[in-house]
Amino acid sequence: MPQETAVYTHGHHESVLRSHTWRTAANSAAYLLGSLKPDMRVLDVGCGPGTITADLAELVPRGSVTGLEAAPGVLEQARAVARERGLDNVDFTVGDVHELAFPDDSFSVVHAHQVLQHVGDPVRALAEMRRVCAPGGIVAVRDADYAAMTWYPQPPALDRWLALYRRVARANGGEPDAGRRLLSWARQAGFTEITASADTWCYATPEEIAWWSGLWADRTVASEYARVAVAGGHATEEELAEVSEAWREWGRQPDAWFGVLNGELLCRA
Ligand SMILES: C[S@@+](CC[C@H](N)C(=O)[O-])C[C@H]1O[C@@H](n2cnc3c(N)ncnc32)[C@H](O)[C@@H]1O
């Protein structure tokens, strides 16, 4: 049975935020951008460190964006990003997507990027997102699909990384292969007008490979994910160290290439 509130698998260690702060509206929400209008009211659920949130605020200059997060700590970083960019149409609040503290029909767009894979009840989350979205508005969600990630070269240790990550994420109450399930969840949440698409992130330049392999090498031994993997009996510290070293070794390969498949939905509220 899904838990209503899952544990966020990654936590907000620096090695995790290294990945999140790379994200922009252009590289992570392109499927939504054509639907935005300058005066829209946007809710960004699970906004994390807020780089996408800040981009969305720039795209609705006569409207507003609210970033909502379950973890209060990371909101300090999100507020700093908005301040540094001189944005005065964005605010942040702590909350849980399963039970949003907003009246019905409060927003014109309700967005969640890489969030539904981490929540205990994604169907209820989508129903809540729909409730606070005005009729005719848009609920937009995008999630990676871990089982569909692919890479080269293919050392066995990176297969162990993927199997371990998926085990830990599920033990935390999440669904790491969320991308393929978004459409099904949205239909269960009552949406009938849904545009489904998929998009990829591809890391192939020396800089991208160094960044991606380095953050996973660090995350595997130093983040909340590492702590939960050991505490839950999913891996020993020695096994995590081996996987971490495998990421570093992979990152030294001149032919290294990594592809991430993301499922995405635009749902009419
Ligand atoms: C993978 S991060 C994505 C952050 C940001 N949207 C981005 O793409 O950079 C997922 C975020 O969702 C937040 N989160 C997890 N469960 C949540 C819940 N039930 N309600 C609100 N936020 C939640 C986590 O704290 C985390 O910051």
The ligand as an SDF file (V2000), in Angstrom:
LIG
                    3D

 27 29  0  0  0  0  0  0  0  0999 V2000
   13.5930   15.9800   -6.8960 C   0  0  0  0  0  0  0  0  0  0  0  0
   13.1920   17.4070   -5.9590 S   0  0  0  0  0  0  0  0  0  0  0  0
   12.6690   18.5000   -7.2660 C   0  0  0  0  0  0  0  0  0  0  0  0
   12.8740   19.9490   -6.9240 C   0  0  0  0  0  0  0  0  0  0  0  0
   12.4850   20.9150   -8.0730 C   0  0  0  0  0  0  0  0  0  0  0  0
   11.1060   20.7720   -8.4690 N   0  0  0  0  0  0  0  0  0  0  0  0
   13.4140   20.6910   -9.2340 C   0  0  0  0  0  0  0  0  0  0  0  0
   13.0300   20.0150  -10.1990 O   0  0  0  0  0  0  0  0  0  0  0  0
   14.5750   21.1390   -9.1660 O   0  0  0  0  0  0  0  0  0  0  0  0
   11.6270   16.9610   -5.2200 C   0  0  0  0  0  0  0  0  0  0  0  0
   11.1690   17.9800   -4.1830 C   0  0  0  0  0  0  0  0  0  0  0  0
    9.8450   17.6500   -3.7680 O   0  0  0  0  0  0  0  0  0  0  0  0
    9.7510   17.8810   -2.3780 C   0  0  0  0  0  0  0  0  0  0  0  0
    8.6450   17.0540   -1.8590 N   0  0  0  0  0  0  0  0  0  0  0  0
    8.6660   15.7220   -1.6140 C   0  0  0  0  0  0  0  0  0  0  0  0
    7.4720   15.3070   -1.1280 N   0  0  0  0  0  0  0  0  0  0  0  0
    6.6730   16.4110   -1.0920 C   0  0  0  0  0  0  0  0  0  0  0  0
    5.3200   16.6290   -0.6830 C   0  0  0  0  0  0  0  0  0  0  0  0
    4.5740   15.6260   -0.2210 N   0  0  0  0  0  0  0  0  0  0  0  0
    4.8130   17.8790   -0.7840 N   0  0  0  0  0  0  0  0  0  0  0  0
    5.5890   18.9020   -1.2430 C   0  0  0  0  0  0  0  0  0  0  0  0
    6.8730   18.7640   -1.6410 N   0  0  0  0  0  0  0  0  0  0  0  0
    7.4120   17.5240   -1.5640 C   0  0  0  0  0  0  0  0  0  0  0  0
   11.1060   17.4840   -1.8320 C   0  0  0  0  0  0  0  0  0  0  0  0
   11.3650   18.0640   -0.5610 O   0  0  0  0  0  0  0  0  0  0  0  0
   12.0450   17.9760   -2.9260 C   0  0  0  0  0  0  0  0  0  0  0  0
   12.5400   19.2690   -2.6780 O   0  0  0  0  0  0  0  0  0  0  0  0
  1  2  1  0
  2  3  1  0
  2 10  1  0
  3  4  1  0
  4  5  1  0
  5  6  1  0
  5  7  1  0
  7  8  2  0
  7  9  1  0
 10 11  1  0
 11 12  1  0
 11 26  1  0
 12 13  1  0
 13 14  1  0
 13 24  1  0
 14 15  1  0
 14 23  1  0
 15 16  2  0
 16 17  1  0
 17 18  1  0
 17 23  2  0
 18 19  1  0
 18 20  2  0
 20 21  1  0
 21 22  2  0
 22 23  1  0
 24 25  1  0
 24 26  1  0
 26 27  1  0
M  CHG  2   2   1   9  -1
M  END
$$$$
